[in-house]
C-alpha cells in the first residue's frame, strides 16, 4: 500500500494485544504494514520482523502502542519494544486504544 502524508513525522504503530499482531510504518514516502500471527508466549519473531521493517523504512519519530484490550503479554512486549526504541532513537511514545477495543 502506498499513501502519502505530509506531517513530516515517521510514525510507527505497534499492535500486539491480540492473536494477530502487526506494525505499521508511516512516513512521507508511504505506508508499510507487517502483519503476523502472535500466539501467546511466542514473541521472538516479532523482534526480527520489527528490525527488518526499521532497516527498510528508518527509525520512527513517534511510536504509537495499541493498549488493548487484549493480551497482557502482548502489551508488555509492545511497551518493551517502544521503550527500547525510545532510548536508542529519542522517538516519542504514546499509547492508544487498540482497534479491537473499538465498537463495531
C-alpha positions as CSV (number, residue, x, y, z in Angstrom):
1,X,0.0,0.0,0.0
2,X,1.4,3.4,-0.9
3,X,-0.1,6.5,0.5
4,X,1.4,10.0,1.0
5,X,1.2,12.2,4.1
6,X,2.8,15.5,4.9
7,X,3.1,15.8,8.6
8,X,6.9,15.3,8.4
9,X,7.0,12.6,11.1
10,X,7.9,8.9,10.7
11,X,5.3,7.1,12.8
12,X,5.5,3.5,13.9
13,X,2.4,1.8,15.2
14,X,2.8,-1.4,17.3
15,X,-0.2,-3.6,17.9
16,X,0.5,-6.8,19.9
17,X,-2.6,-7.2,22.1
18,X,-4.2,-10.0,20.1
19,X,-3.5,-13.3,18.4
20,X,-2.9,-11.3,15.2
21,X,-0.3,-8.6,15.6
22,X,1.4,-6.1,13.4
23,X,3.5,-3.0,12.8
24,X,2.7,0.0,10.5
25,X,5.3,2.5,9.5
26,X,4.0,5.8,8.1
27,X,6.3,8.3,6.5
28,X,6.2,10.9,3.7
29,X,7.1,8.2,1.2
30,X,4.2,5.9,2.1
31,X,3.0,3.2,4.4
32,X,4.3,-0.3,5.0
33,X,2.4,-2.8,7.1
34,X,3.7,-6.0,8.6
35,X,1.0,-8.4,9.9
36,X,1.8,-11.7,11.7
37,X,0.3,-14.3,14.0
38,X,1.2,-13.7,17.6
39,X,0.4,-16.8,19.7
40,X,0.8,-16.5,23.5
41,X,4.3,-16.6,24.7
42,X,5.8,-16.6,21.2
43,X,7.4,-13.1,20.9
44,X,10.7,-13.9,19.3
45,X,9.6,-13.5,15.6
46,X,8.1,-10.1,16.4
47,X,11.5,-8.6,17.2
48,X,13.0,-9.9,13.9
49,X,10.1,-8.6,11.9
50,X,10.4,-5.1,13.5
51,X,14.1,-5.0,12.9
52,X,13.6,-5.8,9.2
53,X,10.9,-3.1,8.9
54,X,13.1,-0.5,10.5
55,X,16.1,-1.4,8.4
56,X,13.9,-0.8,5.3
57,X,12.0,2.3,6.5
58,X,14.2,4.0,9.0
59,X,13.7,4.9,12.7
60,X,10.5,6.5,13.9
61,X,10.0,9.9,15.4
62,X,6.8,8.8,17.1
63,X,5.7,5.3,18.3
64,X,2.1,4.5,19.0
65,X,1.3,1.4,21.0
66,X,-2.0,-0.4,20.9
67,X,-3.1,-0.6,24.6
68,X,-5.7,-3.3,24.2
69,X,-8.0,-4.7,25.4
70,X,-6.2,-8.0,24.9
71,X,-3.2,-9.9,25.8
72,X,-1.2,-8.7,28.8
73,X,1.9,-10.4,27.5
74,X,1.5,-8.8,24.1
75,X,1.1,-5.3,25.7
76,X,4.3,-5.9,27.7
77,X,6.2,-6.8,24.6
78,X,4.9,-3.8,22.7
79,X,5.9,-1.5,25.6
80,X,9.4,-3.1,25.7
81,X,9.9,-2.6,22.0
82,X,8.7,1.0,22.2
83,X,10.9,1.8,25.3
84,X,14.0,0.3,23.6
85,X,13.4,2.3,20.5
86,X,12.7,5.5,22.6
87,X,16.0,5.1,24.4
88,X,18.0,4.3,21.2
89,X,16.4,6.8,18.9
90,X,14.8,9.5,21.0
91,X,11.4,8.8,19.5
92,X,8.3,10.0,21.4
93,X,5.9,7.2,22.6
94,X,2.2,7.3,23.1
95,X,-0.5,4.7,23.8
96,X,-3.8,4.4,22.1
97,X,-6.8,2.1,22.4
98,X,-6.4,-0.9,20.1
99,X,-8.8,-1.1,17.2
100,X,-10.0,-4.4,18.6
101,X,-11.4,-2.4,21.5
102,X,-13.5,0.0,19.4
103,X,-17.2,-0.7,18.9
104,X,-18.1,-2.1,15.5
